[in-house]
Amino acid sequence: NYKYISDAKHIYTIHNIAYQGNFAAPMLESCLDLPHYLYDNGALRFNDGISFMKAGIVYADKVTTVSETYAKEILTPKYGEHLDGVLRLREYDLSGIVNGIDMEDYNPATDQAIIQNYDQTKIKEKIRNKTNLQEQLGLRVAPDVCLIGMVGRLTWQKGINLVIEKMSDIMGLDIQLVILGTGESHYEYDLRQSEEAYKRRMIYYGGYSEGIARKIYAGADYFLMPSQFEPCGISQLIAMRYGTVPIVRETGGLKETVEAYNEFEGTGTGFSFKYFDAQDMYHVIRMAVSVYYLIPDHYQMLQRNGMALDNSWDLSAKKYAALYNDQS
């Protein structure tokens, strides 16, 4: 009945291997009307149940994910979520294509959500977005103070635990901190406590607001992403588009899309740290803050380099098209 589908080539794309579509084995027959031998032969069997993700990996002609670095990471037990063995069997059919962003939608020159539009040639006008963000959120209005922003889910994967662990040290620096997001309740509680402890210097905006997120992208000086793992990540691409310098952990798409600052050559688009460790993160934040205050020409270079990048979907789309055309 489905021969026209079975004869077609299939490409399966993994975004986040932690979300696998795992169900009890009886579902195979009772809900999907598929033969039990698909469980018996191991093609779908996973932890005494069935896994749709495993099925995709096993039966697809090609498997892709959202960055070359993440494609390598998920071949290892550390990142493979117990599917690394299956993926290693398909290693030569696995590839990574990094995501892009809508460069017209995320454009500081035309974004209607921010108070002051700007581009690479008028990057100094970005500062009005900082003071507007400070005013709106109740921070002390101080255009010269280094402002660090963070937007995302409050989960261990996103590294919010590292930020909370080193909060007193981070706030010991001459900075302001804005965190927008929602997630696990104990992290939300800790951030509210921090907001109370560092009034007018640290703000936790619970929930999500697209308007506030865009104001953070445009108003912050640095954008923090200390992820434990990150298949690709979009926020760092948006931040660079807006001239907000990313501070990231070297994992997945973050490693691939953010070039680490080289103080000797004066190159890079952001700052990065290797290990998922609070002290390593703090060390790099402290370095970034020092560059902001002490080597402003290097900081501005990082801004310009990030804004000059083409992180549109064009290149990604061409790579996907080439992959699909190769299967025809």
Secondary structure, 3 states (H helix, E strand, C coil): CCHHHHCCCCEEEECCCCCCCEEECCHHHHCCCCCCHHHHCCCCEECCEEEHHHHHHHHCCEEEECCHHHHHHCCCCCCCCCCHHHHHHCHHHEEECCCCECCCCCCCCCCCCCCCCCCHHHHHHHHHHHHHHHHHHCCCCCCCCEEEEEECCECHHHCHHHHHHCHHHHHCCCEEEEEEECECHHHHHHHHHHHHHCCCCEEEEECCCHHHHHHHHHHCCEEEECCCCCCCCCHHHHHHHCCCEEEEECCHHHHHHCCECECCCCECCEEEECCCCHHHHHHHHHHHHHHHHHCHHHHHHHHHHHHHCCCEHHHHHHHHHHHHHHHC
